[in-house]
Amino acid sequence: MEKFLRDWRQDALNKAQYDAAIFIGDKLLALTNDDQDAFWLAQVHFATGNYTRAQAFLSKQDLISRNPSCRYLAGHCLIKQSRYEEALVVLGERNPTHLISNGGSNKRKSQPRHGNRRRDGEVDEEEAANRRFEAAMCFLRGICYAKQNAFDRAKECYKDAVRIDVRCFEAFQQLMKNSLLSPDEEWQFLESLDFDSISVSGDVSSSQEAADFTKMLYTTRLSKYRNPAAFETAYDSLSTHYHLATNPDLQLARADLLYTQCRYQDALAITNAILQEDKYNFSIYPVHLACLYELKMKHLLFLVAHDLADTHPEEPCTWLAVGVYYFAIDKIAEARRYFSKASMMDAHFGPAWIGFAHTFAAEGEHDQAISAYSTAARLFMGTHLPQIFLGMQNHALNNMALAEEFLKTAYGLCKTDPLLLNEMGIVKYHQDRPRDAVQYFEAALDIAEEINSEPGAWVATKTNLGHAYRRLRQFNKALDVFNDVLRLGGKDAAIFSAKGLILMEQNRPEEAVSVLHQALAINPQDSIATELLNKALEETVLADGAAEEEADDLADFESHLDQRKLEAAQRVNGRRAGRGMLDKGKGRVTRRRTLLDDEDKGESMMEMTDEDE
């Protein structure tokens, strides 16, 4: 009868026929009075959303104190009711750290797997299940602490949960999704996990494969700013060997990597493919919306936002989409309202907080922007992006020392983001340290090339590098960089103006005039280009005048030279005839010298020749 009732209850659960499952489960519990049957019945109440009934049932049966699975479910019921203090009382505030294994996955090479298998074989199935529930309770403690804004304690609870049970993906996901670890910490944490504890029916080779498979899956969830080669290896193996090439989670990880490399078109192609198969996969939308914004696809943003608002108004991602659309069309106040709505629906929704802060930055409200970015930095301790934006805002306020501090903090979290290195170079440039600025700009461009980033995305960094070279008076290098920027499509009047300034510094005013005309063709109202052009034209006129004067002097010299040749010929042909000719010539020369004297008050070479006579 017990087996019959359990099968019936399970069949009802599989069909989501919860009333039937409750009806049968209640009779089964009366027959067996077993803790597991009580746990199952409470689970059905939980699945129907009757959290108070499930929690009251567990308390009445006195299951919480003697059964870990029931204690876990009671704590979960209280969290669903937002009773976090009571949940912590039920769950207990201390994590069972004695359950954490000392052997990490990095010790697999030095330790034979059969030792771990033998250890696992000694633990019966019930004890293993209790261990998994203890890990799950660590996860719930983390949720409680996060809701109370105790993020450091939440982070430790999540980490302990995954260390106790490496398959506690919920806790691992909280660490990654909420950026509670820096990129370096994420990789160190992954290496510390005991993937060897994974067991498959006592089969050593299958267990080894399952451990490697799990580690590769976790690797794809880590930050894409660090160790892209390891990500590519895991991605290729999962795609080819396990046929997960079209899996949405794996594709999302790939799109995230492409987005960090500023390859927005490639990332958008992937997110579009995922959404065609599963239109309301909300984990895809933050990257998808960011790509649409970067590519200035305002019409598509409107369509996505309109569809989500019609179909899923209860999702924070919906109002993120609406906010991004308004931000793209420069309706900043509306964008702020919807970003705020998304963040209130989910207080740990990172993109909404960043968007909310961006709206203040766009309007030049630097103090409010700093406040919003600071909140984001507190909520998402592991990501360097809020720190970069805080540095940018302080730079805008000319607080260079503070800007440098924030950027150094960001650099401590992530050393491989070209955007960060570019901002650090800008601060150095404005601190009159162009040599340091050049090093940062060159490092940013080197990393961008190393990660196969889109070259057009770093036109601004190349432009900054050109200006730094110009400040160092390395004019030829600066011209090469500016020419490279123009080849990449950076048709900006400021770049032509910078080239014009360099050409004037090199005393090449005619070339400067040509370049500055190109600047004014792009922006006729450019005051800098206009002023530089006027100066270049003045220098050109002066240069032309000097050239004309030099040509006149040369003509005079040639005339005098011809006269001397004539005198020499006269001497050869005969003194008397020559003297007569010379007298006539001398009168002409004297008159010529007098005119020249009137012009330049200088002695001529012919006068000296006559005195010799």
C-alpha positions as CSV (number, residue, x, y, z in Angstrom):
1,M,0.0,0.0,0.0
2,E,2.9,2.4,0.9
3,K,4.5,1.8,-2.5
4,F,1.2,2.3,-4.3
5,L,0.5,5.6,-2.5
6,R,4.0,6.9,-3.1
7,D,3.8,6.1,-6.8
8,W,0.4,7.8,-7.0
9,R,1.7,10.9,-5.2
10,Q,4.7,11.1,-7.5
11,D,2.5,10.8,-10.6
12,A,0.2,13.6,-9.3
13,L,3.3,15.8,-8.7
14,N,4.7,15.0,-12.2
15,K,1.4,16.3,-13.6
16,A,1.3,19.3,-11.3
17,Q,-1.9,18.0,-9.8
18,Y,-1.1,19.4,-6.3
19,D,-4.5,18.8,-4.7
20,A,-4.2,15.1,-5.6
21,A,-0.7,15.0,-4.3
22,I,-1.7,16.6,-1.0
23,F,-4.7,14.3,-0.6
24,I,-2.6,11.1,-1.2
25,G,0.4,12.4,0.7
26,D,-1.7,13.1,3.8
27,K,-3.0,9.5,3.8
28,L,0.5,8.1,3.2
29,L,1.9,10.1,6.2
30,A,-0.9,8.7,8.4
31,L,0.1,5.2,7.4
32,T,3.9,5.6,7.8
33,N,4.5,8.5,10.1
34,D,7.9,8.8,8.3
35,D,10.0,12.0,8.2
36,Q,10.5,11.7,4.5
37,D,6.8,11.5,3.7
38,A,6.2,14.5,6.0
39,F,8.9,16.4,4.1
40,W,7.3,15.5,0.7
41,L,3.9,16.7,1.9
42,A,5.4,20.0,3.1
43,Q,7.1,20.3,-0.3
44,V,3.8,20.1,-2.1
45,H,2.4,22.9,0.0
46,F,5.6,24.9,-0.8
47,A,5.2,24.2,-4.5
48,T,1.6,25.6,-4.4
49,G,2.8,28.8,-2.8
50,N,1.3,28.0,0.6
51,Y,4.5,28.9,2.5
52,T,2.8,29.6,5.8
53,R,0.9,26.3,5.7
54,A,4.1,24.4,4.9
55,Q,6.1,26.1,7.6
56,A,3.3,25.6,10.2
57,F,3.0,21.9,9.2
58,L,6.8,21.4,9.7
59,S,6.7,23.2,13.1
60,K,3.7,21.2,14.3
61,Q,5.2,17.9,13.5
62,D,8.5,18.9,15.3
63,L,10.4,17.9,12.2
64,I,12.6,21.0,12.1
65,S,14.9,20.1,15.0
66,R,15.5,16.5,14.0
67,N,15.6,16.5,10.2
68,P,18.0,18.6,8.1
69,S,15.8,18.5,5.0
70,C,12.8,19.7,7.0
71,R,14.9,22.5,8.6
72,Y,16.0,23.6,5.2
73,L,12.4,23.7,3.9
74,A,11.2,25.6,7.0
75,G,13.9,28.2,6.5
76,H,13.0,28.5,2.8
77,C,9.3,29.1,3.7
78,L,10.3,31.9,6.1
79,I,12.5,33.5,3.5
80,K,9.6,33.4,1.0
81,Q,7.6,35.3,3.6
82,S,10.5,37.9,4.0
83,R,11.0,36.8,7.6
84,Y,14.8,36.8,7.4
85,E,15.6,37.0,11.2
86,E,13.3,34.1,11.9
87,A,14.8,32.1,9.0
88,L,18.3,32.6,10.5
89,V,17.0,31.4,13.9
90,V,15.7,28.2,12.3
91,L,18.7,27.7,10.0
92,G,21.3,28.6,12.6
93,E,23.9,31.4,12.1
94,R,27.0,29.2,11.9
95,N,28.0,27.3,8.8
96,P,29.1,23.7,9.3
97,T,32.6,24.3,8.0
98,H,33.8,21.0,9.4
99,L,32.1,19.4,6.4
100,I,34.3,21.3,3.9
101,S,36.8,18.9,2.3
102,N,40.4,19.9,2.4
103,G,41.2,18.5,-1.1
104,G,40.6,20.9,-4.0
105,S,40.4,19.9,-7.6
106,N,43.9,21.2,-8.1
107,K,45.1,18.3,-6.0
108,R,43.7,15.7,-8.3
109,K,47.0,15.2,-10.1
110,S,48.9,14.4,-6.8
111,Q,46.1,12.4,-5.1
112,P,44.8,9.1,-6.6
113,R,41.1,9.3,-7.1
114,H,40.4,5.9,-5.5
115,G,41.2,7.4,-2.1
116,N,38.3,9.8,-2.5
117,R,36.1,7.1,-3.9
118,R,36.8,4.9,-0.9
119,R,36.0,7.7,1.5
120,D,32.7,8.4,-0.3
121,G,31.9,4.7,-0.2
122,E,32.0,4.7,3.6
123,V,29.3,7.4,3.7
124,D,25.8,6.0,3.4
125,E,23.2,7.7,1.1
126,E,21.3,9.3,4.0
127,E,24.4,11.0,5.3
128,A,25.3,12.2,1.8
129,A,21.8,13.7,1.4
130,N,22.1,15.4,4.8
131,R,25.4,16.9,3.7
132,R,23.7,18.3,0.6
133,F,20.9,19.9,2.7
134,E,23.6,21.4,5.0
135,A,25.1,23.0,1.9
136,A,21.7,24.2,0.8
137,M,21.1,25.8,4.3
138,C,24.4,27.7,3.9
139,F,23.0,29.0,0.6
140,L,19.8,30.2,2.4
141,R,21.8,31.9,5.1
142,G,23.6,33.8,2.3
143,I,20.2,34.9,0.9
144,C,19.2,36.2,4.4
145,Y,22.4,38.1,4.8
146,A,22.2,39.6,1.3
147,K,18.6,40.8,2.0
148,Q,20.0,42.4,5.2
149,N,22.8,44.1,3.1
150,A,25.5,42.1,4.9
151,F,27.2,41.2,1.7
152,D,30.5,40.0,3.1
153,R,28.7,37.4,5.3
154,A,26.5,36.5,2.4
155,K,29.6,35.9,0.2
156,E,31.2,33.6,2.8
157,C,27.9,31.6,3.1
158,Y,27.7,31.1,-0.6
159,K,31.4,30.0,-0.8
160,D,30.9,27.5,2.1
161,A,27.8,26.1,0.4
162,V,29.8,25.3,-2.8
163,R,32.8,24.0,-0.8
164,I,30.6,21.6,1.2
165,D,28.7,20.5,-1.9
166,V,30.3,21.4,-5.2
167,R,26.9,20.7,-6.9
168,C,25.2,23.5,-5.0
169,F,24.9,25.6,-8.2
170,E,22.4,28.0,-6.7
171,A,25.1,29.4,-4.4
172,F,27.8,29.4,-7.1
173,Q,25.4,31.3,-9.4
174,Q,24.8,33.9,-6.7
175,L,28.5,34.5,-6.4
176,M,28.9,34.9,-10.2
177,K,25.7,36.8,-11.0
178,N,26.1,39.3,-8.3
179,S,29.8,39.8,-8.9
180,L,30.7,39.1,-5.3
181,L,34.2,37.9,-6.3
182,S,36.8,39.7,-8.3
183,P,38.0,37.9,-11.5
184,D,41.1,36.7,-9.8
185,E,39.2,35.5,-6.8
186,E,36.7,33.6,-9.0
187,W,39.5,31.6,-10.6
188,Q,41.2,30.9,-7.3
189,F,37.8,29.8,-5.8
190,L,37.2,27.5,-8.7
191,E,40.6,25.8,-8.2
192,S,39.8,25.4,-4.5
193,L,36.6,23.4,-5.1
194,D,36.6,19.6,-4.5
195,F,35.3,18.3,-7.8
196,D,36.7,14.9,-6.9
197,S,33.8,14.5,-4.4
198,I,31.5,14.0,-7.4
199,S,30.6,10.3,-7.6
200,V,28.7,8.4,-10.2
201,S,27.5,5.0,-9.1
202,G,31.0,4.1,-7.8
203,D,32.4,4.1,-11.3
204,V,35.9,5.8,-11.1
205,S,36.1,6.7,-14.8
206,S,32.6,8.0,-15.0
207,S,33.1,10.0,-11.8
208,Q,36.3,11.5,-13.2
209,E,34.4,12.5,-16.4
210,A,31.6,14.0,-14.4
211,A,34.0,16.0,-12.3
212,D,35.7,17.4,-15.4
213,F,32.4,18.1,-17.0
214,T,31.2,20.0,-13.9
215,K,34.4,22.0,-13.7
216,M,34.1,23.0,-17.4
217,L,30.5,24.1,-16.9
218,Y,31.5,26.3,-13.9
219,T,34.5,27.7,-15.9
220,T,32.1,29.1,-18.5
221,R,30.3,31.1,-15.8
222,L,33.4,33.0,-14.6
223,S,34.4,36.5,-15.5
224,K,35.4,37.0,-19.1
225,Y,38.0,39.6,-18.3
226,R,40.4,37.0,-16.9
227,N,41.8,33.9,-18.6
228,P,39.9,33.8,-21.9
229,A,42.1,30.9,-23.1
230,A,40.7,28.7,-20.3
231,F,37.2,29.7,-21.2
232,E,37.8,28.9,-24.9
233,T,39.2,25.4,-24.0
234,A,36.1,24.6,-21.8
235,Y,33.7,26.1,-24.4
236,D,35.2,24.0,-27.3
237,S,35.2,20.8,-25.3
238,L,31.6,21.3,-24.2
239,S,30.5,22.3,-27.7
240,T,32.1,19.4,-29.6
241,H,32.4,16.5,-27.2
242,Y,29.1,17.0,-25.4
243,H,27.2,18.6,-28.3
244,L,26.3,21.7,-26.3
245,A,27.2,24.2,-29.0
246,T,23.6,25.5,-29.3
247,N,22.9,25.4,-25.5
248,P,21.5,28.8,-24.4
249,D,23.7,29.0,-21.3
250,L,26.8,28.2,-23.2
251,Q,25.9,30.6,-26.0
252,L,25.2,33.3,-23.5
253,A,28.7,32.8,-22.0
254,R,30.1,33.2,-25.5
255,A,28.1,36.3,-26.2
256,D,29.3,37.8,-22.8
257,L,32.9,37.2,-23.8
258,L,32.4,38.8,-27.2
259,Y,30.7,41.8,-25.5
260,T,33.7,42.3,-23.2
261,Q,35.8,42.3,-26.4
262,C,33.6,45.1,-27.9
263,R,32.6,42.7,-30.7
264,Y,29.0,43.9,-30.4
265,Q,27.8,42.7,-33.8
266,D,29.0,39.1,-33.2
267,A,27.5,39.1,-29.7
268,L,24.2,40.3,-31.0
269,A,24.1,37.5,-33.6
270,I,24.4,35.0,-30.8
271,T,21.7,36.6,-28.6
272,N,19.4,36.9,-31.6
273,A,19.8,33.2,-32.3
274,I,19.0,32.3,-28.6
275,L,15.9,34.5,-28.5
276,Q,14.6,33.1,-31.7
277,E,14.4,29.7,-30.0
278,D,13.4,31.0,-26.6
279,K,12.0,34.5,-26.8
280,Y,11.5,35.0,-23.1
281,N,14.8,33.7,-21.7
282,F,15.4,36.7,-19.5
283,S,19.0,35.9,-18.6
284,I,19.9,36.8,-22.2
285,Y,18.3,40.3,-22.2
286,P,21.0,42.3,-20.4
287,V,23.7,41.5,-22.9
288,H,21.2,41.7,-25.8
289,L,20.0,45.1,-24.8
290,A,23.6,46.4,-24.3
291,C,24.5,45.3,-27.8
292,L,21.5,47.0,-29.3
293,Y,22.4,50.2,-27.4
294,E,26.0,50.1,-28.5
295,L,25.0,49.5,-32.1
296,K,22.4,52.4,-31.9
297,M,19.5,50.1,-33.0
298,K,16.8,52.3,-31.5
299,H,13.9,50.7,-33.5
300,L,14.8,47.2,-32.3
301,L,15.1,48.5,-28.8
302,F,11.6,50.0,-29.0
303,L,10.1,46.7,-30.3
304,V,11.8,44.6,-27.6
305,A,10.7,46.9,-24.8
306,H,7.1,47.2,-26.1
307,D,6.8,43.4,-26.4
308,L,8.2,42.7,-22.9
309,A,6.0,45.4,-21.4
310,D,2.9,43.8,-22.9
311,T,3.8,40.2,-22.0
312,H,5.9,40.3,-18.8
313,P,5.3,43.5,-16.8
314,E,6.3,41.6,-13.6
315,E,9.9,41.1,-14.8
316,P,12.7,43.6,-13.8
317,C,14.3,42.9,-17.2
318,T,11.2,44.4,-18.9
319,W,11.7,47.8,-17.3
320,L,15.4,47.6,-18.0
321,A,14.6,47.3,-21.7
322,V,12.2,50.3,-21.5
323,G,14.9,52.3,-19.6
324,V,17.6,51.5,-22.2
325,Y,15.3,52.5,-25.0
326,Y,14.6,55.9,-23.4
327,F,18.3,56.3,-22.7
328,A,19.1,55.6,-26.3
329,I,16.8,58.4,-27.5
330,D,18.1,60.9,-24.9
331,K,15.0,61.0,-22.8
332,I,17.0,60.8,-19.6
333,A,14.3,61.5,-17.0
334,E,12.1,58.7,-18.4
335,A,15.0,56.3,-18.6
336,R,15.9,57.1,-14.9
337,R,12.3,56.3,-13.8
338,Y,12.3,52.9,-15.5
339,F,15.8,51.9,-14.3
340,S,14.7,52.8,-10.8
341,K,11.6,50.7,-11.2
342,A,13.7,47.7,-12.3
343,S,16.1,48.1,-9.4
344,M,13.2,48.3,-6.9
345,M,11.7,45.1,-8.3
346,D,15.1,43.3,-7.8
347,A,17.5,45.2,-5.5
348,H,20.4,43.0,-6.8
349,F,19.8,43.6,-10.5
350,G,23.2,45.1,-11.5
351,P,22.4,46.4,-15.0
352,A,19.5,48.5,-13.6
353,W,21.7,50.1,-11.0
354,I,24.4,50.9,-13.5
355,G,21.8,52.4,-15.9
356,F,20.3,54.4,-13.1
357,A,23.7,56.0,-12.3
358,H,24.4,56.6,-16.0
359,T,21.3,58.8,-16.3
360,F,22.8,61.2,-13.7
361,A,26.2,61.1,-15.5
362,A,24.5,61.9,-18.8
363,E,23.0,65.1,-17.4
364,G,26.2,66.2,-15.7
365,E,24.8,65.6,-12.2
366,H,28.1,64.3,-10.9
367,D,27.4,64.2,-7.2
368,Q,24.2,62.1,-7.7
369,A,26.0,59.9,-10.2
370,I,28.7,59.3,-7.7
371,S,26.1,58.3,-5.1
372,A,24.4,55.8,-7.4
373,Y,27.7,54.3,-8.6
374,S,28.8,54.0,-5.0
375,T,25.7,51.9,-4.3
376,A,26.4,49.7,-7.2
377,A,30.0,49.3,-6.0
378,R,28.7,48.2,-2.6
379,L,26.2,45.8,-4.0
380,F,28.6,44.2,-6.6
381,M,31.9,44.1,-4.8
382,G,33.7,41.9,-7.4
383,T,33.1,44.0,-10.5
384,H,35.4,46.8,-11.4
385,L,32.9,48.7,-13.6
386,P,31.4,50.9,-10.8
387,Q,34.9,51.9,-9.7
388,I,35.8,52.9,-13.3
389,F,32.7,55.1,-13.5
390,L,33.4,56.6,-10.1
391,G,36.9,57.5,-11.4
392,M,35.4,59.1,-14.5
393,Q,32.9,61.2,-12.5
394,N,35.7,62.5,-10.2
395,H,37.8,63.2,-13.2
396,A,34.9,65.3,-14.6
397,L,34.9,67.2,-11.3
398,N,38.7,67.7,-11.6
399,N,39.3,65.7,-8.5
400,M,42.3,64.0,-10.0
401,A,43.6,62.4,-6.8
402,L,40.2,60.8,-6.0
403,A,39.8,59.7,-9.6
404,E,43.2,58.0,-9.5
405,E,42.3,56.2,-6.3
406,F,39.1,54.8,-7.7
407,L,40.8,53.7,-10.9
408,K,43.6,52.0,-8.8
409,T,40.9,50.1,-6.9
410,A,39.3,49.0,-10.2
411,Y,42.8,47.9,-11.4
412,G,43.2,45.8,-8.3
413,L,40.0,44.0,-9.3
414,C,40.7,43.6,-13.0
415,K,44.0,44.3,-14.7
416,T,42.9,43.3,-18.2
417,D,40.2,45.7,-19.2
418,P,41.3,48.1,-22.0
419,L,38.6,50.6,-20.9
420,L,40.1,50.9,-17.4
421,L,43.7,51.3,-18.8
422,N,42.4,54.0,-21.1
423,E,40.8,55.9,-18.3
424,M,44.0,55.6,-16.2
425,G,46.0,57.0,-19.1
426,I,43.6,60.0,-19.4
427,V,44.1,60.9,-15.7
428,K,47.8,60.7,-16.1
429,Y,47.6,63.0,-19.1
430,H,45.7,65.6,-17.2
431,Q,48.2,65.3,-14.3
432,D,50.9,66.5,-16.8
433,R,52.5,63.0,-16.9
434,P,52.3,62.2,-20.6
435,R,55.0,59.6,-20.5
436,D,53.0,57.5,-18.0
437,A,49.8,58.2,-20.1
438,V,51.6,56.7,-23.1
439,Q,52.3,53.5,-21.2
440,Y,48.7,53.1,-20.2
441,F,47.3,53.8,-23.7
442,E,49.8,51.4,-25.3
443,A,48.9,48.7,-22.7
444,A,45.2,49.2,-23.4
445,L,45.8,48.8,-27.2
446,D,48.0,45.7,-26.7
447,I,45.4,44.0,-24.6
448,A,42.6,44.9,-27.0
449,E,44.7,43.3,-29.8
450,E,45.5,40.3,-27.7
451,I,41.8,39.5,-27.0
452,N,40.9,40.1,-30.7
453,S,38.8,43.1,-29.8
454,E,37.1,45.2,-32.5
455,P,39.7,47.7,-33.7
456,G,37.1,50.4,-34.2
457,A,36.1,50.3,-30.5
458,W,39.5,51.7,-29.5
459,V,39.7,54.7,-31.8
460,A,39.4,57.0,-28.8
461,T,42.3,55.3,-27.1
462,K,44.4,55.6,-30.2
463,T,43.5,59.3,-30.4
464,N,44.5,59.7,-26.8
465,L,47.8,58.1,-27.5
466,G,48.4,60.5,-30.4
467,H,47.8,63.5,-28.1
468,A,50.2,62.1,-25.5
469,Y,52.9,61.7,-28.1
470,R,52.2,65.3,-29.2
471,R,52.7,66.5,-25.6
472,L,56.0,64.6,-25.6
473,R,56.9,66.4,-28.8
474,Q,57.3,63.0,-30.6
475,F,55.6,64.5,-33.6
476,N,56.2,61.8,-36.2
477,K,54.8,59.1,-33.9
478,A,51.8,61.3,-33.2
479,L,51.2,61.8,-36.9
480,D,51.4,58.1,-37.5
481,V,48.9,57.4,-34.8
482,F,46.4,60.1,-36.0
483,N,46.7,58.8,-39.6
484,D,45.9,55.3,-38.2
485,V,42.8,56.7,-36.4
486,L,41.6,58.3,-39.7
487,R,42.1,55.0,-41.5
488,L,39.9,53.3,-38.9
489,G,37.1,55.8,-39.6
490,G,37.6,58.3,-36.8
491,K,36.6,61.3,-39.1
492,D,36.7,63.9,-36.4
493,A,37.5,67.6,-36.8
494,A,39.5,67.5,-33.6
495,I,41.9,64.9,-35.1
496,F,42.5,67.0,-38.2
497,S,43.1,70.0,-35.9
498,A,45.6,68.0,-33.8
499,K,47.4,67.1,-37.1
500,G,47.4,70.7,-38.1
501,L,48.9,71.8,-34.8
502,I,51.7,69.2,-35.2
503,L,52.4,70.3,-38.8
504,M,52.7,73.9,-37.6
505,E,55.1,72.8,-34.8
506,Q,57.2,71.2,-37.5
507,N,57.2,74.4,-39.5
508,R,55.0,73.0,-42.3
509,P,52.3,75.6,-42.6
510,E,51.2,74.8,-46.1
511,E,50.4,71.2,-45.2
512,A,48.7,72.4,-42.0
513,V,46.4,74.7,-44.0
514,S,45.3,71.7,-46.1
515,V,44.6,69.6,-43.0
516,L,42.7,72.3,-41.2
517,H,40.5,72.9,-44.2
518,Q,39.5,69.2,-43.9
519,A,38.7,69.8,-40.2
520,L,36.4,72.8,-41.1
521,A,34.8,70.7,-43.9
522,I,33.6,68.3,-41.1
523,N,32.7,71.0,-38.6
524,P,32.6,74.6,-40.0
525,Q,31.9,76.0,-36.5
526,D,35.1,74.5,-35.0
527,S,36.7,77.5,-33.2
528,I,40.0,75.7,-32.6
529,A,40.4,74.7,-36.3
530,T,39.5,78.2,-37.4
531,E,42.0,79.9,-35.1
532,L,44.7,77.4,-36.1
533,L,43.9,78.0,-39.8
534,N,44.3,81.7,-39.4
535,K,47.7,81.3,-37.8
536,A,48.7,78.8,-40.5
537,L,47.7,81.2,-43.2
538,E,49.7,84.0,-41.6
539,E,52.8,81.9,-41.4
540,T,52.3,80.9,-45.0
541,V,52.1,84.5,-46.1
542,L,55.2,85.3,-44.1
543,A,57.0,82.4,-45.6
544,D,55.9,83.5,-49.1
545,G,57.2,87.0,-48.5
546,A,60.5,85.7,-47.3
547,A,60.7,83.5,-50.3
548,E,60.1,86.5,-52.7
549,E,62.7,88.6,-50.9
550,E,65.1,85.8,-51.2
551,A,64.4,85.4,-54.9
552,D,65.0,89.2,-55.5
553,D,68.3,89.0,-53.7
554,L,69.2,86.0,-55.8
555,A,68.3,87.9,-59.0
556,D,70.4,90.9,-57.9
557,F,73.3,88.6,-57.2
558,E,73.0,87.0,-60.7
559,S,72.9,90.5,-62.3
560,H,76.0,91.5,-60.5
561,L,77.7,88.3,-61.4
562,D,76.9,88.8,-65.1
563,Q,78.4,92.3,-64.9
564,R,81.6,91.0,-63.5
565,K,81.8,88.4,-66.3
566,L,81.4,91.3,-68.7
567,E,84.2,93.3,-67.1
568,A,86.5,90.3,-67.2
569,A,85.8,90.0,-70.9
570,Q,86.6,93.7,-71.5
571,R,89.9,93.3,-69.7
572,V,90.8,90.4,-72.0
573,N,89.7,92.3,-75.2
574,G,91.7,95.5,-74.5
575,R,92.3,98.1,-71.8
576,R,91.2,101.1,-73.8
577,A,88.0,99.7,-75.3
578,G,87.3,98.0,-72.0
579,R,87.7,101.3,-70.1
580,G,85.3,103.1,-72.3
581,M,82.8,100.4,-72.0
582,L,83.4,100.2,-68.3
583,D,82.8,104.0,-67.9
584,K,79.3,103.5,-69.4
585,G,78.7,100.4,-67.5
586,K,80.0,102.1,-64.3
587,G,77.4,104.8,-64.6
588,R,74.7,102.3,-65.0
589,V,76.0,100.3,-62.1
590,T,76.3,103.3,-59.9
591,R,72.6,104.2,-60.6
592,R,71.6,100.6,-59.9
593,R,73.6,100.6,-56.7
594,T,71.9,103.8,-55.6
595,L,68.4,102.2,-56.1
596,L,69.5,99.2,-54.3
597,D,70.9,101.4,-51.5
598,D,67.5,103.2,-51.3
599,E,65.8,99.8,-50.8
600,D,68.1,97.9,-48.5
601,K,70.9,100.5,-47.4
602,G,73.5,97.9,-48.2
603,E,76.8,97.8,-50.2
604,S,76.8,95.9,-53.4
605,M,79.5,93.6,-54.6
606,M,80.0,95.7,-57.8
607,E,80.8,98.9,-55.7
608,M,83.8,97.0,-54.2
609,T,84.9,95.9,-57.6
610,D,84.8,99.6,-58.9
611,E,87.0,100.7,-56.0
612,D,89.5,98.1,-56.9
613,E,89.7,99.7,-60.3
